[in-house]
Amino acid sequence: MNPFSVLVKPILSEKSLSYRETEQKYTFLVDKLATKTDIKRAVEKLFEVEVQAVNTCITRGKVKRRGTNVSRESSKKKAVITLKPGQKIKMFEDQ
């Protein structure tokens, strides 16, 4: 897969920010069809860092109701990337 199509966007929440500061872990929203090796290659190629581990989880879409109409959000896949000690993604550190 193309590295630009694997990583959709970074997740910037309080939990992901604390992971980044304390444990060298970065959280991304990724393509549902991407495997752990695809995600690892994409991060290493785009950010020029060494990845130690990749953990993924699929979150189911929530059911939304508005009156009698019922709809469902689409499912999402998140990846938590652990970098090797001493590695940082410069894009996140400049903020």
C-alpha positions in Angstrom: 0.0 0.0 0.0 1.0 3.6 -0.5 2.3 5.1 2.7 0.1 8.2 2.2 -3.0 6.1 2.0 -2.2 4.0 5.0 -2.1 6.8 7.6 -5.3 8.8 7.5 -4.6 11.3 10.3 -3.1 11.6 13.7 -5.3 11.3 16.8 -4.7 14.3 19.1 -6.6 13.6 22.3 -5.6 13.9 26.0 -4.8 10.3 26.2 -2.7 10.2 23.1 -0.8 13.3 24.2 0.1 11.7 27.5 1.2 8.5 25.7 3.4 10.6 23.5 5.0 12.5 26.4 5.6 9.6 28.8 5.9 6.4 26.7 7.0 7.4 23.2 3.8 6.2 21.7 2.0 7.9 18.8 -1.7 7.3 17.8 -3.0 7.4 14.2 -6.2 6.7 12.4 -5.3 4.3 9.7 -7.0 2.6 6.7 -9.1 -0.4 7.7 -7.4 -2.7 5.3 -3.8 -1.8 6.4 -1.8 -4.5 8.2 0.6 -3.9 11.0 3.6 -4.3 8.6 2.0 -1.8 6.2 1.6 0.7 9.1 5.2 0.1 10.3 6.6 0.7 6.8 4.5 3.8 6.3 5.6 5.4 9.6 9.3 4.6 9.0 9.2 5.9 5.5 7.2 9.1 6.1 8.8 10.2 9.4 12.2 8.6 9.2 12.1 6.9 12.6 12.5 3.3 13.8 9.3 1.6 15.0 9.5 -0.9 17.8 5.9 -2.1 17.9 2.5 -1.5 16.4 -0.8 -2.2 18.2 -4.1 -1.8 16.4 -7.8 -1.8 17.3 -11.0 -1.5 15.4 -13.7 0.7 17.0 -17.2 0.0 16.0 -19.4 2.8 14.7 -21.9 4.2 17.1 -25.7 4.0 16.5 -27.2 7.5 16.2 -30.9 8.3 16.5 -32.8 11.3 15.5 -36.5 10.8 16.0 -37.5 7.7 14.1 -34.4 7.7 11.9 -31.6 5.4 12.9 -28.1 5.5 11.4 -24.7 4.1 12.2 -21.3 5.8 12.0 -18.6 3.9 10.1 -16.1 1.8 11.9 -12.5 3.1 12.4 -9.1 1.5 12.9 -6.6 3.0 15.2 -2.9 2.3 15.5 -0.7 3.0 18.5 2.9 3.1 17.3 5.8 2.6 19.8 9.1 4.1 18.8 12.5 2.8 19.8 14.2 4.7 22.7 15.5 8.1 21.7 13.3 8.4 18.6 10.8 11.2 18.1 8.5 12.3 15.3 9.6 15.9 14.7 6.2 17.0 13.4 4.6 16.4 16.8 7.4 17.9 18.8 7.2 21.3 17.1 3.7 22.0 18.3 
